[in-house]
């Protein structure tokens, strides 16, 4: 009894300290803001609860519920307290659904929404709190679904005219392509994880497509992805209309949760039919197959020719013996083949 009592006291004290640390970590998460650090062309802000767009000025801070739009020829650059950056391309409208940050643990809870157009986010890798032991949230939603970002570069585009959603993933500088991961979940809970240098398409009511290499796109499209260029949604009514639907951060998180959070990575294969190269095997950039060629195909035993044109071996005509083309008449019985 004398030994058990001090031990139970120690365990209780440790438990109280952990609970206190947990409460402290939760308490330090505070509402934060996204700072507008660059604006070119026509850029406006719609503060939460307001009914009129106002010109955006460098240094403006967007908080939960605020929206920013960049019209034709315009663009806006935002920075977040964790070091992440967001580019709002021309003909785009972007909303802050939630932005909380803990400066001590670098934990974050961030949800954004693309109403129309294209945004490019370079998301910093979050420092995971010891007590909470989880990767922090960073979600970008569209009317079709949610891109859950794990610390990499993601480009999210939505066109209300076609109702098409595009999600592109690129590795951050110094990051391996396989480590760059974004999970897209549609509103039906169907999900796919995209690794670096790949993208997926998705339309309402349909599952996300299989990831495809960005390199399959025309060079002009690949180049435009990394810029503020975005002509596809020019003149969209969503750029003008005041009242639009912005999902809450909880709704966004529910969609991510319905998709399993972070499913297994989908294996990427060349859509042209090429085989994926084994690990560390160099690839010939002019081909879709590995540099080491596969073994030659041969016909099954008992058949001749070259696959796929295999056939039984030929035989000599009736009355002749031997094997074509060396067929002869029987000179003296018995004769055989």
VMD Tcl script that draws the C-alpha trace (Angstrom):
set ca {
  {0.00 0.00 0.00}
  {2.84 2.37 0.81}
  {4.29 1.81 -2.69}
  {1.02 1.96 -4.63}
  {-0.14 5.27 -3.16}
  {2.82 7.42 -4.41}
  {2.60 5.73 -7.82}
  {-1.11 6.54 -8.18}
  {-0.42 10.11 -7.11}
  {2.29 10.45 -9.80}
  {-0.01 9.05 -12.48}
  {-2.73 11.45 -11.44}
  {-0.38 14.41 -11.55}
  {0.85 13.43 -15.04}
  {-2.73 13.11 -16.22}
  {-3.58 16.56 -14.92}
  {-0.53 18.02 -16.65}
  {-1.53 16.44 -19.96}
  {-5.06 17.77 -19.63}
  {-3.72 21.21 -18.78}
  {-1.39 21.09 -21.81}
  {-4.27 20.01 -24.04}
  {-6.43 22.85 -22.74}
  {-3.57 25.28 -23.22}
  {-3.05 24.16 -26.83}
  {-6.76 24.56 -27.53}
  {-6.87 27.93 -25.83}
  {-3.96 29.31 -27.84}
  {-5.72 28.72 -31.18}
  {-6.91 32.20 -32.10}
  {-8.67 33.78 -35.08}
  {-6.11 35.00 -37.60}
  {-6.12 36.91 -40.88}
  {-4.78 36.67 -44.42}
  {-2.80 39.75 -45.46}
  {-3.09 41.19 -48.96}
  {0.55 41.78 -49.93}
  {0.14 42.47 -53.65}
  {-2.69 43.56 -55.92}
  {-2.51 44.17 -59.65}
  {-5.35 45.38 -61.84}
  {-8.86 45.44 -60.40}
  {-9.01 43.72 -57.00}
  {-11.94 44.16 -54.57}
  {-12.88 42.98 -51.10}
  {-16.35 42.11 -49.80}
  {-16.24 42.29 -45.98}
  {-18.39 39.82 -44.09}
  {-22.01 40.98 -43.84}
  {-21.57 43.82 -46.34}
  {-23.42 44.22 -49.64}
  {-20.92 46.22 -51.68}
  {-17.43 45.46 -52.97}
  {-14.73 47.95 -52.00}
  {-11.32 48.47 -53.66}
  {-8.59 46.38 -52.06}
  {-5.48 48.05 -50.69}
  {-2.15 46.39 -49.99}
  {-1.97 45.65 -46.28}
  {-5.68 44.82 -45.97}
  {-6.40 41.82 -43.77}
  {-9.08 39.27 -44.59}
  {-10.72 37.49 -41.68}
  {-13.37 34.81 -41.44}
  {-16.28 35.58 -43.76}
  {-14.40 38.07 -45.98}
  {-14.11 37.61 -49.75}
  {-11.70 38.89 -52.39}
  {-12.10 38.99 -56.16}
  {-9.72 39.75 -59.02}
  {-11.33 40.86 -62.28}
  {-9.93 40.59 -65.81}
  {-6.22 41.38 -65.82}
  {-6.09 41.50 -62.03}
  {-4.52 39.29 -59.38}
  {-4.07 39.23 -55.62}
  {-1.38 37.67 -53.41}
  {-2.22 36.72 -49.84}
  {0.07 35.55 -47.03}
  {-1.05 33.55 -44.01}
  {0.45 33.61 -40.50}
  {1.95 30.12 -40.94}
  {3.94 31.24 -44.01}
  {1.57 29.82 -46.61}
  {0.77 31.96 -49.65}
  {-2.26 32.13 -51.95}
  {-2.50 33.62 -55.43}
  {-6.00 34.62 -56.54}
  {-5.88 34.65 -60.34}
  {-7.82 36.95 -62.65}
  {-11.57 36.36 -63.04}
  {-11.63 34.63 -59.64}
  {-13.50 35.02 -56.37}
  {-12.15 33.58 -53.12}
  {-13.53 33.44 -49.56}
  {-12.05 32.90 -46.10}
  {-14.35 30.42 -44.37}
  {-12.17 29.95 -41.29}
  {-8.62 30.87 -40.28}
  {-7.32 30.06 -36.80}
  {-3.67 29.87 -35.83}
  {-1.52 29.09 -32.78}
  {1.73 31.06 -32.95}
  {3.33 28.90 -30.24}
  {2.68 25.42 -31.66}
  {2.23 26.61 -35.29}
  {-1.00 24.64 -35.36}
  {-3.66 25.91 -37.77}
  {-7.26 25.39 -38.80}
  {-7.85 26.95 -42.21}
  {-10.76 26.59 -44.64}
  {-11.15 28.58 -47.85}
  {-13.64 28.52 -50.71}
  {-13.25 29.11 -54.44}
  {-16.52 30.58 -55.70}
  {-15.28 30.88 -59.27}
  {-11.93 30.91 -61.05}
  {-8.48 29.71 -60.03}
  {-6.27 29.95 -56.96}
  {-2.75 28.71 -56.36}
  {-1.75 27.94 -52.78}
  {1.73 27.10 -51.55}
  {0.93 25.51 -48.21}
  {3.59 25.23 -45.54}
  {4.06 21.97 -43.70}
  {2.40 22.43 -40.34}
  {4.27 21.80 -37.13}
  {2.28 19.13 -35.32}
  {1.49 19.79 -31.68}
  {2.89 17.14 -29.31}
  {-0.36 16.92 -27.38}
  {-2.76 16.97 -30.32}
  {-0.46 14.81 -32.48}
  {-2.21 15.47 -35.78}
  {-1.57 17.26 -39.04}
  {-3.27 20.64 -39.01}
  {-6.21 21.36 -41.29}
  {-5.86 23.26 -44.56}
  {-8.85 22.82 -46.85}
  {-9.89 24.56 -50.08}
  {-13.48 23.89 -51.14}
  {-15.45 24.51 -54.32}
  {-19.14 23.91 -55.07}
  {-18.13 20.35 -56.08}
  {-16.01 19.23 -53.14}
  {-12.93 19.83 -50.99}
  {-9.18 19.64 -51.55}
  {-7.48 18.68 -48.27}
  {-3.87 19.88 -48.53}
  {-1.01 18.24 -46.67}
  {1.72 20.83 -47.14}
  {2.57 21.33 -50.81}
  {1.54 23.42 -53.85}
  {-2.04 23.04 -55.05}
  {-3.98 24.80 -57.80}
  {-7.77 24.63 -57.52}
  {-9.99 25.82 -60.37}
  {-13.78 25.86 -60.69}
  {-15.83 26.92 -63.71}
  {-19.56 27.38 -62.94}
  {-20.43 27.37 -66.65}
  {-19.20 23.78 -67.08}
  {-19.44 22.90 -63.37}
  {-16.02 21.33 -63.72}
  {-13.52 21.18 -60.87}
  {-9.77 20.82 -61.51}
  {-7.18 20.09 -58.82}
  {-3.46 20.22 -59.69}
  {-0.67 19.21 -57.31}
  {3.01 20.17 -57.50}
  {5.84 19.54 -55.04}
  {7.16 22.47 -53.07}
  {10.83 23.39 -53.67}
  {12.98 20.56 -52.33}
  {9.98 18.27 -51.83}
  {9.78 14.86 -53.52}
  {6.85 14.50 -55.92}
  {5.68 11.42 -54.02}
  {5.55 13.43 -50.78}
  {3.31 16.13 -52.31}
  {-0.22 15.01 -51.49}
  {-3.68 16.52 -51.79}
  {-6.86 14.54 -51.18}
  {-9.90 15.66 -53.17}
  {-13.30 14.60 -51.81}
  {-16.53 15.27 -53.68}
  {-19.83 15.94 -51.94}
  {-20.77 12.26 -52.13}
  {-17.71 11.31 -50.09}
  {-15.82 9.81 -53.04}
  {-12.13 10.66 -52.78}
  {-8.79 10.34 -54.48}
  {-5.31 11.34 -53.35}
  {-3.22 13.21 -55.90}
  {0.56 13.20 -55.75}
  {2.98 15.74 -57.21}
  {2.80 16.67 -60.91}
  {-0.66 15.14 -61.37}
  {-4.22 16.45 -61.54}
  {-7.84 15.28 -61.43}
  {-11.11 16.46 -62.95}
  {-14.52 16.22 -61.33}
  {-18.10 17.22 -62.21}
  {-21.19 17.19 -59.96}
  {-22.54 13.75 -59.13}
  {-19.49 12.03 -60.58}
  {-16.47 10.57 -58.78}
  {-13.13 12.30 -59.25}
  {-11.23 11.08 -62.29}
  {-8.11 8.99 -61.95}
  {-5.07 11.24 -61.53}
  {-3.35 12.16 -64.78}
  {0.16 13.56 -65.33}
  {0.24 17.32 -65.83}
  {2.84 16.66 -68.54}
  {0.03 15.30 -70.74}
  {-1.43 18.80 -71.03}
  {-0.36 21.17 -73.82}
  {2.74 23.20 -72.99}
  {0.79 26.47 -73.10}
  {-1.66 25.15 -70.47}
  {1.16 23.95 -68.23}
  {2.82 27.36 -68.37}
  {-0.43 29.22 -67.66}
  {-1.10 27.09 -64.57}
  {1.71 28.76 -62.64}
  {0.60 32.31 -63.50}
  {-2.34 34.59 -62.72}
  {-3.77 33.94 -66.19}
  {-7.35 32.64 -66.17}
  {-9.54 33.36 -69.15}
  {-11.95 30.46 -68.69}
  {-14.25 32.27 -66.22}
  {-14.12 35.78 -67.73}
  {-17.53 37.44 -67.43}
  {-18.93 34.88 -64.96}
  {-21.94 36.22 -63.09}
  {-20.49 34.88 -59.83}
  {-17.89 37.63 -60.02}
  {-20.63 40.26 -59.72}
  {-23.42 38.65 -57.69}
  {-23.28 39.57 -54.01}
  {-25.15 36.60 -52.54}
  {-23.39 33.28 -53.09}
  {-23.22 30.13 -50.98}
  {-20.08 29.80 -48.87}
  {-19.88 26.48 -46.97}
  {-18.99 26.69 -43.31}
  {-15.73 25.26 -42.05}
  {-17.68 22.49 -40.32}
  {-19.46 21.54 -43.55}
  {-16.09 21.44 -45.30}
  {-14.61 19.25 -42.59}
  {-17.62 16.92 -42.75}
  {-17.02 16.37 -46.47}
  {-13.36 15.59 -45.82}
  {-14.34 13.17 -43.06}
  {-16.86 11.42 -45.31}
  {-14.05 10.72 -47.75}
  {-11.96 8.95 -45.15}
  {-9.69 11.91 -44.46}
  {-6.52 10.67 -46.15}
  {-7.10 7.54 -48.27}
  {-4.43 5.38 -49.81}
  {-2.48 6.95 -52.65}
  {-3.84 6.06 -56.07}
  {-1.27 4.41 -58.35}
  {-0.54 6.56 -61.39}
  {-0.07 4.87 -64.76}
  {0.46 6.42 -68.17}
  {-2.95 6.73 -69.91}
  {-1.24 5.96 -73.22}
  {-0.67 2.39 -72.08}
  {2.99 2.64 -71.05}
  {4.13 0.63 -68.06}
  {5.17 2.45 -64.87}
  {8.93 2.31 -64.36}
  {10.23 0.30 -61.39}
  {11.69 2.36 -58.51}
  {14.88 4.26 -59.35}
  {14.79 3.13 -62.97}
  {15.59 5.98 -65.41}
  {13.01 6.71 -68.03}
  {13.54 7.73 -71.60}
  {11.61 11.06 -71.86}
  {10.77 10.34 -75.51}
  {8.97 7.09 -74.63}
  {6.17 5.94 -72.35}
  {7.93 2.71 -71.38}
  {11.03 2.04 -69.26}
  {14.41 2.03 -71.00}
  {14.94 -1.68 -70.31}
  {12.78 -3.45 -72.97}
  {10.50 -6.33 -71.97}
  {11.49 -9.88 -73.03}
  {10.45 -10.83 -76.60}
  {7.15 -12.65 -77.08}
  {7.23 -16.23 -78.42}
  {4.57 -18.63 -79.69}
  {3.39 -21.48 -77.42}
  {4.99 -24.89 -77.71}
  {3.77 -26.78 -80.78}
  {3.04 -23.58 -82.76}
  {5.15 -21.53 -85.12}
  {5.28 -17.91 -86.23}
  {5.58 -14.62 -84.35}
  {2.95 -13.47 -81.83}
  {0.20 -12.64 -82.34}
  {0.32 -14.61 -85.62}
  {0.92 -18.09 -84.20}
  {-0.32 -21.27 -85.99}
  {0.20 -25.04 -86.01}
  {3.25 -26.20 -88.02}
  {2.56 -26.90 -91.73}
  {2.31 -30.47 -93.07}
  {3.17 -32.01 -96.42}
  {0.32 -32.75 -98.89}
  {-1.19 -36.24 -99.03}
  {1.17 -38.68 -100.75}
  {4.28 -36.71 -99.75}
  {6.40 -37.17 -96.68}
  {8.78 -35.04 -94.63}
  {8.31 -31.48 -93.31}
  {7.64 -28.46 -95.54}
  {9.38 -27.15 -97.48}
  {11.31 -30.47 -97.74}
  {8.46 -32.73 -98.93}
  {9.37 -35.92 -100.92}
  {7.70 -38.99 -102.34}
  {8.15 -42.21 -100.52}
  {10.92 -44.12 -102.28}
  {10.53 -47.45 -100.47}
  {7.97 -48.34 -97.78}
  {7.53 -47.93 -94.90}
  {7.49 -44.15 -95.08}
  {6.95 -41.73 -92.19}
  {6.54 -38.02 -91.57}
}
mol new
graphics top color blue
foreach p $ca { graphics top sphere $p radius 0.5 }
foreach p [lrange $ca 0 end-1] q [lrange $ca 1 end] { graphics top cylinder $p $q radius 0.2 }
display resetview
